[in-house]
Amino acid sequence: MTDQEKSTFRFDSISFTVPSKGSKTKTIINDVSGQVESGETLGVLGPSGAGKTTLMNVLTLEGFGGISGGSSTLNGHSLTPSLFSSHCVMVSQADHHWAFLTTRETVRIAAQLYLPPTTDVDGVVEEMLSDMGLLVCADTRVGNQFIKGLSGGQKRRLSLAVALIKKPELIFLDEPTSGLDAAAAASIMTWLSKTAKSSNLIVFCTIHQPSTKVFMMFDKVMLLSNGRTAYFGPSKDAESYFNSIGHQLPPSTNIADFMLDLVNSEFTDKDQVLSILDTWATRPPPPPTSPTPLSAERAPHTLLSEVAILFRRHFTLVFRDPMVYLGRCLMFCFICSFFAVIYVKSRDRVQEQVLFRMFLIMWHVGVPTSLGVIAVYVYNTEFFSVKKEVKNGLYKPLSYMIANFIIQVPFMVILSICAVTISGYGIGNWSWENYPQLVIVYACGLFAFESVAQLFSMQSDPLLGMLNFMNVWFSAFLFAGVMVPRSDVIWPFRLFCYILPLNWVLRSMAYLEFSAATYDGAELCTDTGDQTCFFHVDGGGNQIIPGWTCGDNRLQCMGREGTQVLDSLGANYKSLSSENNVVNDIFICLLITVVGKAGYILLMRHKCLTATKILSAEEASKAVSAYSKSSSGLGQFEERKKSPQKAANAVDENGKL
Ligand SMILES: Nc1ncnc2c1ncn2[C@@H]1O[C@H](COP(=O)(O)OP(=O)(O)OP(=O)(O)O)[C@@H](O)[C@H]1O
C-alpha cells in the first residue's frame, strides 16, 4: 500500500452541546479526538450514557438537537454530506432492509446502483455473498417482525455486504454485534478486521460490551465516559496504560469489562473516574496532518438508470408485499362487495331504491379511501430504508420518488377497478355505459388520498401519521356534501368542502351512475299536490318535474330520467345535480394530489438530505455562549432541531446563532 492510497480519518476536539433547563446547556461530548488509518478498526466503548451514539451521530452529520463543534476530516478534507455520500457509509444498529427481497436481490440492487454499469454485477454479488457467509441464505427473503426471514446475525452481515459493495473508504457501524451471541459477534469482527486490511478500509464502530477476543480484534479502542475520553490508542496497549496510571487488570478479567468498570461513574467512585479523565486530558493533541488526495469518486448513475433499477425493485415488491397494493386490491373488492350485498335491492332501478343506490355509491367512495391509512404505515416503514440508502449515496431521493410514482399511477386505476367492478357493476347493477369514466374519477379520488397518506407518512411516528390521516378522512366524509350542505357550513370550515376530495368524487360518481339510465315507477306518481313528496321539490319548494309528485301510495318520486333523479336527489343533497362536472371534479382531485405530493416530496427531500454541520471549535463556543446569553435560547435550539443546516449556516455568516 502506498501513502497515496492510504486514507486517514481524523476527528479533533469534537463537542456536542444541548440545551438543558437547569444549567442552560449541557455538554454531552467534550473534546474528543482520534485518528484512524486505512486498514484499521476503531472500537468506541463506554458505559451506558457515555456518549458513544452521540459521537457517532456527530461524526456522521446527524447531530440534531444541539451544537456540534470540532473538526472531522477524511484525508484532511472536511466531512461534508457530499463527501460522506461519495466516500463513507453508515450501518445503523437497526437493519432497515426491504423485507420481501431475498438476500441476493438486496446485494444485487446495491451492486447495480453503486458500481459502474460495465461491472460484472453477478460475479461481484456472488463473491460478496460468499465472503459474508450469506450463500446459504442467498435466496431467503430478508423478512421483518411479521414475516420470518434472515436471523439477526445474517441481517447484520447483509447490512455489511450492502455497505461494503460500495467500496467505501470509511465505514461507521453502530453496535454491529448487538443482539448477537459471542460466536457470531466474534465472527463478524474477525471478518471486519480482515476486510479492513484487505480493502484499505477505515472501520469506526461503537460497541457495547465486547469479549476479550473481540476487544483484541480492534486495532484501536476509544473509551468514553461522561462524553470525555478515558483512553484512545492501540487495544493491545490499553492494559499497560491503565497499569501506568495505577489501575491494574485483575487476573482472569475481561479487559473491556475492567475498563468499563473503571469509568462507570454510576457504580465507581466519581473522583476516580474524574481523575482518569483528567489524566487523559493532559496529553498533547496529535500533530496536524496535511491533506492528501481522496480516492477518485465513482461516476454517478444517470437519473434514468437509477429510476430504471428502482422501478424494477418496486415492481418486484408490489407483487411480493401484499401491504403495498395487492392486499388492498383484495380488500377493496371484498369490502365493496359486502356493501353491495347489503344494498342488493338497489339493483332495481325503481323509485324506492334510488336513494339506496346513492347510499351504496357513498359507501364505495368512503370506505376504500379510508384504507389509505395502510399506505401511511407502508410508506413510513419504507422511508427508513430510503433515508439510509440516500445517505449512503445509493441513489437520489428524486429517483425513488419517480419510480414510486410510475408504479402508483396504474395501481390507482387497478384499485379503482377492484373497488367498483364486482360490487357496483356486478352486484349493484350500475350502468356500464359510463364505466371507464367512473373508474377514472374513482382512481383520481384514490390518488388524492394516497398523496395525503404519503404526506402523513413523513411523520416520525407512524401511529401519529395514521391518526392524522384518519382525521382527514373523517373530515372528508363529513364535508362530502351528504351529511351537511356546504351552504350551511360556516367559514372558515366551509373551506374543507372545497379542499377535501370526497365531495368531488361522490358528485361525479353519482352523476355518471344515475345519468345513464331510467327509473321505473315514476308513472305511478300522480299530481295530488301532496307536499310531503320530499325528494321531488327543489330548494325553493317548487316541483322540479311538473305534474309529478307523491301519489296516495306515498311513493317517493325521484323522476324517470337519470337527470330528473339527480335533480331530485340534489334537492336534498345539495352537491348532487344533473350538471356534468366530471372534468372539473377530476381536475380538483388531481390538484389535491399535486399539493399532497409536493408536500411529500419537499418533506422527503428535506428529511433525506438534511445534515448537521460540525462547526469549528471557535464557532461552536460562540454559538453556545450566544445561546446561553439569549433569553430565547431554547427556541433557537428548537430551530436547529428543525433545520440544523440553516441554523449552522446562520452561525457561519454571523458568528452567532
Ligand atoms: N439531543 C440530546 N438532548 C439531551 N440529551 C441528550 C441528547 N443526545 C444525547 N443526550 C444524552 O447524552 C447522553 C449520552 O447518550 P448516548 O446515547 O450517546 O449514550 P451511549 O453511550 O450511546 O449509551 P448506550 O450505550 O446506553 O446506548 C445520555 O445521557 C443522553 O440522554
Ligand as a Chemical Component Dictionary entry (heavy atoms), coordinates in Angstrom:
data_LIG
# 
_chem_comp.id                   LIG 
_chem_comp.type                 NON-POLYMER 
_chem_comp.pdbx_formal_charge   0 
_chem_comp.three_letter_code    LIG 
# 
loop_
_chem_comp_atom.comp_id 
_chem_comp_atom.atom_id 
_chem_comp_atom.alt_atom_id 
_chem_comp_atom.type_symbol 
_chem_comp_atom.charge 
_chem_comp_atom.model_Cartn_x 
_chem_comp_atom.model_Cartn_y 
_chem_comp_atom.model_Cartn_z 
_chem_comp_atom.pdbx_ordinal 
LIG N1  N1  N 0 -30.149 15.764 21.929 1  
LIG C1  C1  C 0 -29.970 15.456 23.223 2  
LIG N2  N2  N 0 -30.543 16.184 24.187 3  
LIG C2  C2  C 0 -30.360 15.892 25.503 4  
LIG N3  N3  N 0 -29.612 14.865 25.930 5  
LIG C3  C3  C 0 -29.036 14.101 25.014 6  
LIG C4  C4  C 0 -29.160 14.335 23.613 7  
LIG N4  N4  N 0 -28.455 13.396 22.948 8  
LIG C5  C5  C 0 -27.905 12.601 23.880 9  
LIG N5  N5  N 0 -28.245 13.008 25.121 10 
LIG C6  C6  C 0 -27.812 12.431 26.404 11 
LIG O1  O1  O 0 -26.437 12.190 26.291 12 
LIG C7  C7  C 0 -26.060 11.016 26.973 13 
LIG C8  C8  C 0 -25.282 10.093 26.064 14 
LIG O2  O2  O 0 -26.210 9.437  25.224 15 
LIG P1  P1  P 0 -25.751 8.331  24.149 16 
LIG O3  O3  O 0 -26.967 7.753  23.553 17 
LIG O4  O4  O 0 -24.767 8.922  23.231 18 
LIG O5  O5  O 0 -25.024 7.285  25.093 19 
LIG P2  P2  P 0 -24.473 5.858  24.714 20 
LIG O6  O6  O 0 -23.082 5.801  25.213 21 
LIG O7  O7  O 0 -24.658 5.558  23.281 22 
LIG O8  O8  O 0 -25.414 4.947  25.613 23 
LIG P3  P3  P 0 -25.978 3.461  25.335 24 
LIG O9  O9  O 0 -24.796 2.559  25.350 25 
LIG O10 O10 O 0 -26.857 3.229  26.516 26 
LIG O11 O11 O 0 -26.688 3.492  24.041 27 
LIG C9  C9  C 0 -27.338 10.414 27.526 28 
LIG O12 O12 O 0 -27.461 10.791 28.870 29 
LIG C10 C10 C 0 -28.410 11.062 26.675 30 
LIG O13 O13 O 0 -29.608 11.179 27.376 31 
# 
loop_
_chem_comp_bond.comp_id 
_chem_comp_bond.atom_id_1 
_chem_comp_bond.atom_id_2 
_chem_comp_bond.value_order 
_chem_comp_bond.pdbx_ordinal 
LIG N1  C1  SING 1  
LIG C1  N2  SING 2  
LIG C1  C4  DOUB 3  
LIG N2  C2  DOUB 4  
LIG C2  N3  SING 5  
LIG N3  C3  DOUB 6  
LIG C3  C4  SING 7  
LIG C3  N5  SING 8  
LIG C4  N4  SING 9  
LIG N4  C5  DOUB 10 
LIG C5  N5  SING 11 
LIG N5  C6  SING 12 
LIG C6  O1  SING 13 
LIG C6  C10 SING 14 
LIG O1  C7  SING 15 
LIG C7  C8  SING 16 
LIG C7  C9  SING 17 
LIG C8  O2  SING 18 
LIG O2  P1  SING 19 
LIG P1  O3  DOUB 20 
LIG P1  O4  SING 21 
LIG P1  O5  SING 22 
LIG O5  P2  SING 23 
LIG P2  O6  DOUB 24 
LIG P2  O7  SING 25 
LIG P2  O8  SING 26 
LIG O8  P3  SING 27 
LIG P3  O9  DOUB 28 
LIG P3  O10 SING 29 
LIG P3  O11 SING 30 
LIG C9  O12 SING 31 
LIG C9  C10 SING 32 
LIG C10 O13 SING 33 
# 
